[in-house]
């Protein structure tokens, strides 16, 4: 799969905001040799090599240049990076204290009729899987998780493959949280191969229909509340158009 390059949305002396394309992993995974966002960052912003918290991977120390948080490989959208170690520490504390407000957009299977909803179910590792998470039969440590959503649009009654367009607000930051929570109420994200295998690709999607739209946080240097947004990609704009036409 061809992967487009990340786009720099904003940068100053303390922070960088980028728009990550779908298909690009944020950092290396065990046993995989492939291009990552971390690789791109070190080339584009060499000074970031000294920022952040490196991780041990297969006995090797791997840099995580300026990376304060992450989004899944197949999720597109906004990512916040620290340009200095001081900014990294301050931003990390905001994430730990749940002071960073995140907004996503998602297309899901099924016609959700409720205008607004919340999903509060603890998440743990799924049995027999290293990467999947579960709310129904998890094992090991369970972590509290809360996701709010509002329905922007849904299919008209009688649609052959009903779907909905949601705005999603994760209030905690668990692995795969949005995907697991939406699947738990019977409305998994379209083209989610992990939590909705063998479901048809609808609305012309060929990748996970999840986009990290915006982040709101306190700037680590100015102390002011700021909000940044990653434009909706073409496949999201096209899918919304198709769904609106279908709903009419």
HELIX and SHEET records of a PDB file:
HELIX    1   1 UNK A   37  UNK A   44  1                                   8    
HELIX    2   2 UNK A   46  UNK A   50  5                                   5    
HELIX    3   3 UNK A   85  UNK A   96  1                                  12    
HELIX    4   4 UNK A  177  UNK A  184  1                                   8    
HELIX    5   5 UNK A  234  UNK A  247  1                                  14    
SHEET    1   A 8 UNK A   7  UNK A  11  0                                        
SHEET    2   A 8 UNK A  15  UNK A  20 -1                                        
SHEET    3   A 8 UNK A  76  UNK A  82 -1                                        
SHEET    4   A 8 UNK A 210  UNK A 218  1                                        
SHEET    5   A 8 UNK A 101  UNK A 109 -1                                        
SHEET    6   A 8 UNK A 163  UNK A 170 -1                                        
SHEET    7   A 8 UNK A 146  UNK A 154 -1                                        
SHEET    8   A 8 UNK A 116  UNK A 120 -1                                        
SHEET    1   B 5 UNK A   7  UNK A  11  0                                        
SHEET    2   B 5 UNK A  15  UNK A  20 -1                                        
SHEET    3   B 5 UNK A  76  UNK A  82 -1                                        
SHEET    4   B 5 UNK A 210  UNK A 218  1                                        
SHEET    5   B 5 UNK A 225  UNK A 229 -1                                        
SHEET    1   C 2 UNK A  55  UNK A  57  0                                        
SHEET    2   C 2 UNK A  60  UNK A  62 -1                                        
SHEET    1   D 3 UNK A 133  UNK A 134  0                                        
SHEET    2   D 3 UNK A 123  UNK A 126 -1                                        
SHEET    3   D 3 UNK A 138  UNK A 143 -1                                        
END                                                                             
